Amino acid sequence: MDALITSPQNPRVKEALKLWDKRDRDRSQKFIIEGYRELLRAVDSGHTIDLLFICRELFLGLNEEDLIARLQKNRVPVLPCSEAVFRKLSYRDRPDGLLAVAPQQHKTVAHLEQLLKNKKNPFLIVAEAIEKPGNLGTILRSADAVGIDGVIVCDPCTDIHNPNVVRASVGTLFTVPVVEATSVETLTWLKAKQIAILAATPSAKQEFTKTDMTVPLAIVVGTEQLGLSEQWLREADLQVRIPMLGVADSLNAAMATTLLLYEALRQRAG
């Protein structure tokens, strides 16, 4: 283990700080994983870790040392920091003393196709142009909860390696197969695989609870402000709505996705 880092001018600290900016993440193809649960899920999933900053004064429990030992066994550099330096590195109001730098992973529909090779009844989410990192992270968390087979992020407005995606997903970014593709590529692939496209839109006539979700299915959700594009609405096999009895005409994208996912789970388990 290296000597304690007490200055934010340390070269490794300065390089890590750059990764809060998308341009530097794109340039370096690296990103930040902060937090015990997030890092544990990344490690358990086999995600490579380049280096780890720690601050023992900020640890919340007793499990951190076991995780550090696992990383050291894999020859990951572990860099102890003073509390002041770690708080500068951290993206959180209440950091828990663990922050890693890791290489990005970008997967395509070809990767998802391999995973689904022996799957008879695939269950997917397509997230079109989701703008808010917190919403995308929450969608991943809900996807993990229902055992989704994969999430396709189409025409992304949000970088899937944004620290708020990692945080809101509570590390399920690493437990759910996540691929990136264009809408055209995804539509072509879904049609070829005969996976029904279910579009959620307030203008649909049929309620989501009255629609058969037991077939091979891709639930498609759109942007927070505009909803799904005309392209997806036009190509959808099914259109459903979530009843809205108040003055609001739609739900938050992540909340709507969670309702649809759990209805599909209820039907598919029945």
SETIKOL-542229 format. One record per residue (C-alpha): residue in one letter; residue number from 0; x, y, z. Coordinates in Angstrom, 2 decimals, decimal comma, m for minus. Each point is the difference from the previous one (the first is absolute). Example, Ala and Ser with C-alpha at 12.3 -4.5 7.8 and 13.67 -1.06 7.14 Angstrom:
BEGIN
 code pos      px      py      pz
    A   0   12,30   m4,50    7,80
    S   1    1,37    3,44   m0,66
END
This chain:
BEGIN
 code pos      px      py      pz
    M   0    0,00    0,00    0,00
    D   1    1,34    3,43   m0,96
    A   2    0,76    2,84    2,41
    L   3   m2,82    2,26    1,17
    I   4   m0,98    2,64   m2,57
    T   5   m0,44    3,34    1,73
    S   6    0,02    2,41   m2,94
    P   7   m2,65    0,42   m2,73
    Q   8    2,89    0,85   m2,32
    N   9    1,02   m3,65   m0,03
    P  10    0,10   m1,05   m3,71
    R  11   m2,30   m2,99    0,49
    V  12   m2,52    2,11    1,89
    K  13    0,07    2,64   m2,73
    E  14   m0,58   m2,63   m2,70
    A  15   m2,91   m1,51    1,94
    L  16   m1,61    3,39    0,52
    K  17   m0,11    0,51   m3,77
    L  18   m2,30   m3,02   m0,32
    W  19   m2,95    1,91    1,42
    D  20   m0,04    1,74   m3,41
    K  21   m1,47   m1,91   m2,95
    R  22    2,61    1,27   m2,44
    D  23    2,79   m1,46    2,10
    R  24   m1,92   m3,26    0,47
    D  25   m0,41   m0,23   m3,77
    R  26    3,65    0,81   m0,59
    S  27    1,39   m2,45    2,53
    Q  28   m2,78   m2,63   m0,26
    K  29    0,09   m0,22    3,79
    F  30   m2,56    0,88    2,68
    I  31   m0,56    0,22    3,75
    I  32   m1,68   m2,63    2,19
    E  33   m0,69    1,48    3,42
    G  34   m1,51   m1,75    2,98
    Y  35    0,24   m3,40    1,68
    R  36   m3,11   m1,58   m1,55
    E  37    0,79    1,30   m3,45
    L  38    3,60   m1,16    0,12
    L  39   m0,92   m3,40    1,48
    R  40   m2,47   m0,64   m2,84
    A  41    2,56    1,06   m2,57
    V  42    2,60   m2,36    1,46
    D  43   m2,49   m2,87    0,37
    S  44   m0,98    0,41   m3,66
    G  45    3,64   m0,25   m1,08
    H  46    0,41    3,64   m1,03
    T  47    3,65    1,03   m0,15
    I  48    1,17    2,55    2,58
    D  49    3,07    2,10   m0,82
    L  50    0,59    1,57    3,40
    L  51   m1,76    0,71    3,28
    F  52    0,07    3,08    2,25
    I  53   m0,94   m0,63    3,63
    C  54   m0,57    2,03    3,16
    R  55   m0,47   m2,21    3,04
    E  56   m1,31    2,92    2,10
    L  57   m3,09    0,01   m2,23
    F  58   m0,74   m3,74   m0,02
    L  59   m3,56   m0,81    1,11
    G  60    0,43   m3,62    1,03
    L  61    2,34   m2,95    0,31
    N  62   m0,23   m1,51   m3,49
    E  63    2,20    2,49   m1,80
    E  64    3,23   m1,73    0,98
    D  65   m1,08   m3,31   m1,57
    L  66   m0,76    1,79   m3,27
    I  67    3,35    1,82    0,10
    A  68    1,76   m3,31    0,61
    R  69   m1,74   m1,55   m3,03
    L  70    1,20    2,85   m2,19
    Q  71    3,53   m0,15    1,39
    K  72    0,06   m3,73   m0,75
    N  73   m0,72    0,97   m3,62
    R  74    2,89    2,50    0,16
    V  75   m2,18    3,09   m0,12
    P  76    1,90    3,02    1,38
    V  77   m1,61    1,23    3,23
    L  78    0,64    3,67    0,78
    P  79   m0,79    1,23    3,55
    C  80   m1,10    3,65    0,13
    S  81   m0,51    2,55    2,71
    E  82   m3,62    0,86    0,66
    A  83    0,41    3,42   m1,62
    V  84    1,40   m1,50   m3,20
    F  85   m2,65   m2,72   m0,17
    R  86   m2,82    2,50    0,47
    K  87    1,41    1,96   m2,91
    L  88   m0,01   m3,15   m2,13
    S  89   m3,49   m1,02    1,08
    Y  90   m3,20    0,82   m1,85
    R  91   m2,11   m0,51    3,11
    D  92   m1,05    2,07    2,99
    R  93    0,68   m2,99    2,24
    P  94    2,83   m2,04   m1,54
    D  95    0,67   m3,47    1,43
    G  96    3,73   m0,13   m0,65
    L  97    0,22   m2,13   m3,18
    L  98    0,47    1,38   m3,50
    A  99    1,39   m1,94   m2,96
    V 100    1,13    0,82   m3,52
    A 101   m1,03   m2,60   m2,58
    P 102    0,00   m0,48   m3,78
    Q 103   m3,28    0,57   m1,82
    Q 104   m1,78   m2,87   m1,70
    H 105   m2,08    0,56   m3,12
    K 106   m2,16   m2,90   m1,13
    T 107   m2,07   m0,39   m3,15
    V 108   m3,13   m1,96   m0,94
    A 109    2,36   m2,75   m1,21
    H 110    1,03   m0,51    3,64
    L 111   m3,65   m0,13    1,07
    E 112   m0,78   m2,48   m2,77
    Q 113    2,65   m2,35    1,40
    L 114   m1,55    0,25    3,47
    L 115   m3,46   m0,76   m1,36
    K 116    1,10   m2,87   m2,25
    N 117   m1,83   m2,65    2,04
    K 118   m2,70    2,28    1,42
    K 119   m3,50   m0,99   m1,15
    N 120   m1,92    2,97    1,37
    P 121    2,25    3,08    0,22
    F 122   m0,99    2,98    2,11
    L 123    1,71    3,31   m0,83
    I 124   m0,13    3,73    0,55
    V 125    0,75    2,56   m2,68
    A 126    0,75    3,46    1,39
    E 127   m0,14    2,60   m2,76
    A 128    1,96    3,21    0,54
    I 129   m0,43    0,10    3,79
    E 130    1,31    3,41    1,04
    K 131    0,44   m0,22    3,77
    P 132    2,76   m2,22    1,42
    G 133   m1,99   m0,63    3,18
    N 134   m2,93   m1,33   m2,01
    L 135    2,19   m2,32   m2,04
    G 136    1,63   m1,29    3,18
    T 137   m3,40   m0,61    1,61
    I 138   m1,20   m1,84   m3,12
    L 139    3,04   m2,29    0,31
    R 140   m0,78   m0,59    3,67
    S 141   m3,59   m0,98   m0,83
    A 142    1,21   m2,15   m2,91
    D 143    2,28   m1,91    2,35
    A 144   m2,84   m0,45    2,49
    V 145   m2,24   m1,77   m2,53
    G 146    2,76   m2,09   m1,55
    I 147    0,01    1,71   m3,39
    D 148    2,04   m1,65   m2,75
    G 149    1,47    3,25   m1,27
    V 150   m0,31    3,76   m0,35
    I 151    0,59    1,66   m3,36
    V 152    0,86    3,69    0,29
    C 153   m0,92    1,59   m3,34
    D 154    1,21    3,31   m1,39
    P 155    1,33    0,86    3,45
    C 156   m0,24    3,51    1,38
    T 157    1,57   m1,23    3,24
    D 158    3,42   m1,61    0,31
    I 159   m0,55   m3,39    1,64
    H 160    3,27    0,55    1,89
    N 161   m1,19    3,25    1,54
    P 162    0,61   m0,14    3,78
    N 163   m3,69    0,66    0,64
    V 164   m0,94   m3,05   m2,08
    V 165    2,37   m2,15    2,04
    R 166   m1,33    1,45    3,24
    A 167   m3,73   m0,14   m0,81
    S 168    0,37   m3,55   m1,28
    V 169    1,64   m1,00    3,32
    G 170    2,49   m2,00   m2,04
    T 171   m2,58   m1,87   m2,09
    L 172    1,67    1,57   m3,05
    F 173    2,36   m2,96    0,49
    T 174   m2,63   m2,70    0,63
    V 175   m2,35    0,72   m2,92
    P 176    1,17   m0,51   m3,61
    V 177    0,04    3,55   m1,42
    V 178    0,61    0,63   m3,68
    E 179    0,13    3,17   m2,08
    A 180   m1,49    0,27   m3,49
    T 181   m1,85    2,28   m2,39
    S 182   m3,76   m0,21   m0,24
    V 183    0,24   m1,26   m3,59
    E 184    2,41   m2,76    0,99
    T 185   m2,14   m1,01    2,98
    L 186   m3,27   m0,04   m1,95
    T 187    1,54   m2,13   m2,72
    W 188    1,37   m2,45    2,56
    L 189   m3,26   m0,27    2,00
    K 190   m2,02   m0,61   m3,17
    A 191    2,45   m2,65   m1,18
    K 192   m0,20   m1,78    3,38
    Q 193   m3,83    0,27    0,04
    I 194    0,04    1,81    3,33
    A 195   m3,20    2,00    0,49
    I 196    0,49    3,73    0,50
    L 197   m2,17    1,50    2,73
    A 198   m0,07    3,80    0,00
    A 199   m1,14    1,97    3,01
    T 200   m1,81    3,20   m0,97
    P 201   m2,74    2,11    1,62
    S 202   m1,89    0,03   m3,32
    A 203   m0,53   m3,79   m0,08
    K 204   m3,52   m1,32    0,49
    Q 205    0,86   m3,24    1,77
    E 206    1,07   m0,08    3,65
    F 207    3,25   m1,79    0,76
    T 208   m1,62   m2,52    2,36
    K 209   m2,32   m1,22   m2,78
    T 210    2,78   m0,80   m2,47
    D 211    1,67   m3,40   m0,43
    M 212    3,61    0,36    1,13
    T 213    0,81   m3,72    0,10
    V 214    1,38   m0,09   m3,56
    P 215    3,63    0,74   m0,96
    L 216   m0,07    3,68    0,88
    A 217    1,89    3,27   m0,15
    I 218   m1,54    2,80    2,09
    V 219    0,94    3,33   m1,58
    V 220    0,06    3,23    2,00
    G 221    0,88    3,47   m1,21
    T 222    1,26    3,37    1,08
    E 223   m1,30    1,77    3,05
    Q 224   m1,21    3,03   m1,93
    L 225   m1,20   m1,32   m3,35
    G 226   m0,57   m3,72    0,51
    L 227    0,72   m2,46   m2,78
    S 228    0,91    1,13   m3,50
    E 229   m2,42   m0,48   m2,88
    Q 230    2,28   m2,69   m1,35
    W 231   m0,47   m2,23    3,06
    L 232   m3,72    0,71    0,27
    R 233   m0,47   m0,88   m3,65
    E 234    1,96   m3,25    0,21
    A 235   m1,47   m1,17    3,33
    D 236   m2,04   m3,20    0,02
    L 237   m1,83    1,12    3,14
    Q 238   m0,74    3,41    1,48
    V 239   m1,03    0,33    3,66
    R 240   m0,75    2,77    2,42
    I 241    0,20    0,36    3,76
    P 242   m3,25    1,47    1,41
    M 243    0,40    3,56    1,25
    L 244   m2,87    1,28    2,15
    G 245    1,49    3,30    1,13
    V 246    1,16    3,12   m1,81
    A 247    3,36   m1,47   m1,11
    D 248   m0,15   m1,80   m3,35
    S 249    3,05   m2,25    0,48
    L 250    2,35   m1,50    2,57
    N 251    3,73    0,37    0,44
    A 252    1,71   m2,26   m2,58
    A 253    1,60   m2,25    2,59
    M 254   m3,24   m0,33    2,00
    A 255   m2,00   m0,87   m3,10
    T 256    2,59   m2,59   m1,02
    T 257   m0,13   m1,61    3,44
    L 258   m3,79   m0,36   m0,15
    L 259    0,19   m1,63   m3,43
    L 260    2,79   m2,33    1,08
    Y 261   m1,85   m1,25    3,04
    E 262   m3,21   m0,55   m1,95
    A 263    1,99   m2,05   m2,52
    L 264    1,64   m1,92    2,85
    R 265   m3,43   m0,71    1,58
    Q 266   m1,36   m1,34   m3,27
    R 267    3,05   m2,04   m0,89
    A 268    0,10   m1,60    3,46
    G 269   m3,70   m0,91   m0,11
END
